[in-house]
Amino acid sequence: MRFGLIMSEVGNGLRRNFSMVISVILVTFISLTFVGAAILLQFQIGQMKGYWNDRAQVAVYLCTDNSSTGNCKLTEATADQKDLVKEQLASPALADLIKSVTFQNHKQVYAQYKASFGDTTGSDFITPSDLPETFSISLKDPQQAPVISESLSSLAGVEQVVDQRKYLDPIFSALNAASLTAVGIAVLMLVAAVLLIATTIRLSAFSRRRELGIMRLVGASNRFIQTPFILEGVIAALIGSVLASVAVVVIVKFFVRGYLAEQSQGFPFIGFGEGLIVVPILLVVGAVLAASSASVAIGRYLKV
Amino acid sequence: MIRFDQVTKLYKSNARPALNAVSLEILRGEFVFLVGASGSGKSSFLRLVLKEETPSRGQIHVLGQNLGQLSSRKVPYFRRNLGVVFQDFRLLPQKSVFDNVAFTLQVIGKSKGFIQEAVPDVLRMVGLAGKTNRLPHELSGGEQQRVAIARAIVNKPAILLADEPTGNLDPSTSAGIMTLLERISKGGTTVLMATHDAGIVDQMQRRVIELVAGQVVRDERQGGYQTQAVPVQGFGGFGAQPGYGDIGIAGQSEATR
């Protein structure tokens, strides 16, 4: 009975303020789409970090006949020097940090080089002996790379210790910047959405001030008076949230999975699952924002 | 039923109090006229009883509750025991007579069954049995006021507050409304009516409380609109005034200033 009455009040309010309700829906739709995009970008960054942390390694390049940088003096690293490096890696201080170590001699390095860059011009001039023999070290915790670097780079016969993760930093910071931009736009739009919801509810309350006056006079409880208005705001915002959720899912399905993932096979992209995680977040954010701004807006009419 | 203890009401914009140290008591089942010029404090008095305002000083008890200690959350439940009628009816124009009255009961959560029984009953009592489906603008002023009264009493309140209920009506229609209020009073409801209508007050011969510039200057058991007896409360600051009738005019001019 009372539920029916409240819902019919809500329906009346939505119909009476049709244009304002539409604008609330659109603004929440756009703002929450940006929120969703920001969250998706963070997921993407997390995914890529995880992917590369599994693969990126610390490479210890040994001296070749041609190298003069580091500890190299234009002579190939000797077997003794290699053994010293191995010994260091096996020492208790470092062994705990290391997941696995693989050694690649000139031939193996050359084969890998050929596979990656064989079709570039100039690759024909490279001979196996130009490429340094390499210890590739996988770490349990990639953050510990500086420790390896510190203990190995001073050894004789070691040209360079490189943490391959550093090549990815620019990509991550670009993605982070994009994500922060999306968050910034989202915050601005959310402020607009909150203010718009508050204005809409005030307008709605104003057009019903006769009813409100009588309700207060005859002793309708505050909760009963404010519920239709809050529901009005929440319903409008929820419609916007649903649209934003659809937009996010569409972006993941058709743009990320359907286009980006097809373009660059084997590269880690977020999937449908991440899109679905974003949906409830958007719905809750939309509903909570609308409910709180509507209840603040209607509070003025409830003072007794 | 209603007790004012040295109640003073000051509004921010006005140095002169709307009510000045008013003390009085209204008992169960009484029919009381509240008379006085515009701006003498009648409406403030009614608003204080409703707890639409809080007094600046003093205490108000209504229906055994100290209004100063009533939390704002409980005010709606307190108001369910009071009915209010206004000069301008305040009906909802898009709702029928039945729905206007039913609305009161709906918003305080009464069941459909109760509403279906109570509303026709009360409309019969106020003499609108045949007009339940009319809209307010299809009714005469007197009929609209009857709807408003029906709305005020449908929940069987202990107190009915009426703020110039006949102010917009012609004398014969007013008489009909007064007959109705009298009948409601006979049913045990305390009626407190603010009015300017001298004819009605003189004719009814009920308790009359007269306010001048926020002070009670007269409280008579069976009074008329104009004073004929010595005031119960002293004049206080008005001792310098030449005569009683002049004070009423003074109050009026003060209000229109």
Boltz contact constraints between the chains, C-beta under 6 A:
constraints:
  - contact:
      token1: [A, 1]
      token2: [B, 112]
      max_distance: 6.0
  - contact:
      token1: [A, 2]
      token2: [B, 109]
      max_distance: 6.0
  - contact:
      token1: [A, 5]
      token2: [B, 106]
      max_distance: 6.0
  - contact:
      token1: [A, 215]
      token2: [B, 107]
      max_distance: 6.0
  - contact:
      token1: [A, 217]
      token2: [B, 84]
      max_distance: 6.0
  - contact:
      token1: [A, 218]
      token2: [B, 104]
      max_distance: 6.0
  - contact:
      token1: [A, 219]
      token2: [B, 76]
      max_distance: 6.0
  - contact:
      token1: [A, 219]
      token2: [B, 79]
      max_distance: 6.0
  - contact:
      token1: [A, 219]
      token2: [B, 80]
      max_distance: 6.0
  - contact:
      token1: [A, 219]
      token2: [B, 108]
      max_distance: 6.0
  - contact:
      token1: [A, 220]
      token2: [B, 107]
      max_distance: 6.0
  - contact:
      token1: [A, 220]
      token2: [B, 108]
      max_distance: 6.0
  - contact:
      token1: [A, 221]
      token2: [B, 76]
      max_distance: 6.0
  - contact:
      token1: [A, 304]
      token2: [B, 72]
      max_distance: 6.0
  - contact:
      token1: [A, 304]
      token2: [B, 75]
      max_distance: 6.0
